[in-house]
Amino acid sequence: MLAGVDRFWDAYARQDLAALERLYAEEAVQIGAQRLEGREAILRYLRGYYKGLQIQGWSHTQNSVRLSGNLALVSYWGEETGLADGDAYRVAGWVSEVWIRRDGAWLNLQSHFGANQAPAPEESPP
């Protein structure tokens, strides 16, 4: 399951929209600075978001996975670094995702990004 999450974030960092399209469920929802409903809306947003952005690295720590049938709830501390219009940036915060298994493949059904909360906590939440 976590390997699928890593494939998703590798595609995100490479700005590979074709790979992301295969990893999002059609009815996916993304909640962050705004709420986006549907794979096409998310991909349309990312096309604009990627302009001037160079993602140099990402990491996930304090991973938690809860499985229930064909659903998985994944949460982790996520960090991303890179350049935005030539200026260095770092964002970090808690991320929660719901994944659904369809036809043997895990698809991202919902992502919720917490506010930029850097630096990372030292312990897992209770």
C-alpha positions as CSV (number, residue, x, y, z in Angstrom):
1,M,0.0,0.0,0.0
2,L,2.7,2.5,0.9
3,A,4.6,1.7,-2.3
4,G,1.5,3.0,-4.2
5,V,1.6,6.2,-2.1
6,D,5.3,6.6,-3.0
7,R,4.6,6.0,-6.7
8,F,2.0,8.8,-6.5
9,W,4.4,11.2,-4.9
10,D,7.2,10.3,-7.3
11,A,4.8,11.2,-10.2
12,Y,3.8,14.4,-8.4
13,A,7.5,15.4,-8.0
14,R,8.3,14.6,-11.6
15,Q,5.2,16.6,-12.6
16,D,4.0,13.6,-14.5
17,L,0.3,14.3,-15.1
18,A,-0.2,11.2,-17.1
19,A,1.0,9.0,-14.3
20,L,-1.1,11.0,-11.8
21,E,-4.2,10.6,-13.9
22,R,-3.8,6.8,-13.6
23,L,-3.4,7.0,-9.8
24,Y,-6.4,9.3,-9.0
25,A,-9.9,7.8,-8.8
26,E,-12.2,9.6,-11.2
27,E,-14.2,11.0,-8.2
28,A,-11.1,12.0,-6.2
29,V,-11.3,15.0,-3.9
30,Q,-8.3,17.1,-2.8
31,I,-8.6,19.5,0.2
32,G,-5.8,22.0,0.8
33,A,-5.8,25.7,0.1
34,Q,-9.0,24.9,-1.8
35,R,-11.4,22.0,-2.3
36,L,-11.1,20.3,-5.7
37,E,-13.6,17.6,-6.8
38,G,-12.9,15.1,-9.5
39,R,-9.7,13.9,-11.1
40,E,-10.0,16.3,-14.0
41,A,-10.4,19.3,-11.7
42,I,-7.3,18.2,-9.7
43,L,-5.2,17.7,-12.8
44,R,-6.3,21.1,-14.2
45,Y,-5.3,22.7,-10.9
46,L,-1.9,21.0,-11.0
47,R,-1.2,22.2,-14.5
48,G,-1.3,25.7,-13.3
49,Y,0.3,25.0,-9.9
50,Y,3.4,23.5,-11.5
51,K,4.2,26.7,-13.5
52,G,7.5,28.0,-12.2
53,L,7.8,25.1,-9.7
54,Q,10.8,22.8,-9.4
55,I,10.2,20.1,-6.8
56,Q,13.6,19.0,-5.5
57,G,12.6,16.5,-2.9
58,W,9.9,15.1,-0.7
59,S,9.7,12.8,2.3
60,H,7.1,11.1,4.4
61,T,7.7,10.1,8.0
62,Q,5.5,8.8,10.8
63,N,3.4,6.8,8.4
64,S,0.2,5.2,9.5
65,V,-2.0,2.9,7.5
66,R,-5.4,1.6,8.5
67,L,-7.0,-1.0,6.1
68,S,-10.7,-1.8,5.9
69,G,-11.6,-4.0,3.0
70,N,-10.9,-2.1,-0.2
71,L,-10.2,1.2,1.6
72,A,-7.0,2.4,3.2
73,L,-6.6,5.5,5.4
74,V,-3.0,6.7,5.2
75,S,-1.6,9.6,7.2
76,Y,1.9,10.9,7.5
77,W,4.1,13.9,8.1
78,G,5.0,15.2,4.6
79,E,7.8,17.5,3.6
80,E,8.5,19.0,0.2
81,T,11.4,21.3,-0.9
82,G,12.2,23.0,-4.2
83,L,12.2,26.2,-6.1
84,A,9.2,28.4,-6.8
85,D,10.0,31.0,-9.4
86,G,13.7,30.6,-8.5
87,D,13.2,31.0,-4.7
88,A,13.8,28.1,-2.3
89,Y,10.7,26.8,-0.5
90,R,9.9,24.1,2.1
91,V,6.4,23.1,3.1
92,A,5.7,20.5,5.8
93,G,2.6,19.3,7.5
94,W,0.2,16.4,8.3
95,V,-1.4,14.7,5.3
96,S,-4.4,12.3,5.4
97,E,-5.3,10.3,2.3
98,V,-8.0,7.7,1.5
99,W,-7.1,5.1,-1.1
100,I,-9.5,2.7,-2.7
101,R,-8.5,-0.6,-4.3
102,R,-10.1,-1.2,-7.7
103,D,-9.2,-4.0,-10.1
104,G,-6.2,-4.8,-8.0
105,A,-4.8,-1.2,-8.1
106,W,-4.8,1.4,-5.4
107,L,-6.2,4.8,-6.4
108,N,-6.1,8.0,-4.5
109,L,-9.7,8.8,-3.5
110,Q,-9.2,11.8,-1.2
111,S,-6.2,13.9,0.1
112,H,-6.3,16.4,2.9
113,F,-3.3,18.6,3.4
114,G,-2.8,20.4,6.8
115,A,-1.4,23.9,7.0
116,N,2.4,24.3,6.6
117,Q,3.5,23.3,10.1
118,A,7.3,23.1,9.8
119,P,9.3,21.9,11.7
120,A,8.4,18.2,12.0
121,P,7.2,16.9,15.4
122,E,9.5,14.4,17.1
123,E,6.9,11.9,18.2
124,S,3.8,10.3,16.7
125,P,0.5,11.8,17.8
126,P,-1.3,10.0,20.7
